[in-house]
Amino acid sequence: MTSLGVPPDVREIMNDGRLVLKETVLHEGWEMDNAIWVYYLPRTDRHYVVMTSHGSPYLPTRAELEAKLAETRHSARSIERALEFLP
């Protein structure tokens, strides 16, 4: 465990934190790394979002998650448009 003033790294968050939420994240053209986790770390009294890239965990930025949400919404709209052609 690190001292109180040192920001935690992703390993500390995953090892010492409490898993609060696990959901699926979609990646256009990529079949791996499709989980997103939210951990609560008591030492910092904060929640952290963790994703993986090629199997290695990391802390995504807010901008990255917003871009991922836009990508997912675009995919959903594409599916909705395709469904209009089915009976």
NUNUVO-741720 format. One record per residue (C-alpha): residue in three letters; x, y negated, z negated. Coordinates in steps of 0.001 Angstrom, whole numbers, plus 500000, padded with zeros to 6 digits. Layout:
residues N
alaXYZ/...
This chain:
residues 87
met500000500000500000/thr501294496533500849/ser501265493475498625/leu498179491280498445/gly499519488526500746/val500614490801503595/pro498017491444506308/pro497208495140506658/asp498205497126509701/val495845499510511439/arg497254502581509629/glu496609501053506205/ile493085500140507257/met492359503677508453/asn494090505405505513/asp493010503195502622/gly489815501702504015/arg486305503073503765/leu484675503980507087/val481493501929507381/leu480413502630510960/lys481391504754513946/glu479805504108517331/thr480425504756521002/val482056502217523282/leu481887502567527065/his484825501957529380/glu484311501438533086/gly486371504036534933/trp487871505561531796/glu486715508725530056/met488755508496526873/asp488972506257523810/asn485196505960523571/ala484857505411519816/ile484822502204517815/trp485094502216514037/val484447499611511359/tyr486418500009508149/tyr486135498133504869/leu489473497613503126/pro489015496881499411/arg492475495279499048/thr491507492444501391/asp487737492590500793/arg487285492496504602/his485895494626507405/tyr488099495607510364/val487182496938513795/val489436499712515110/met489578501106518641/thr492059503357520416/ser494046502964523592/his495435506218524984/gly494771507752521565/ser496650505128519530/pro494569503023517127/tyr494687499229517272/leu492734496164516139/pro490907494614519109/thr490362490879519381/arg486926489285519328/ala487427488275522987/glu488153491879523927/leu484978493098522235/glu482920490355523885/ala484338491384527278/lys483519495019526510/leu479952494019525636/ala479620492112528922/glu480930495163530807/thr478399497399529056/arg475520495003529779/his476527494894533445/ser476519498697533562/ala473090498841531915/arg471681496350534451/ser473101498469537283/ile471353501551535942/glu468101499619535521/arg468283498481539155/ala468898502038540351/leu465941503300538283/glu463643500962540217/phe464101503209543265/leu462885506340541458/pro459219507291541177/
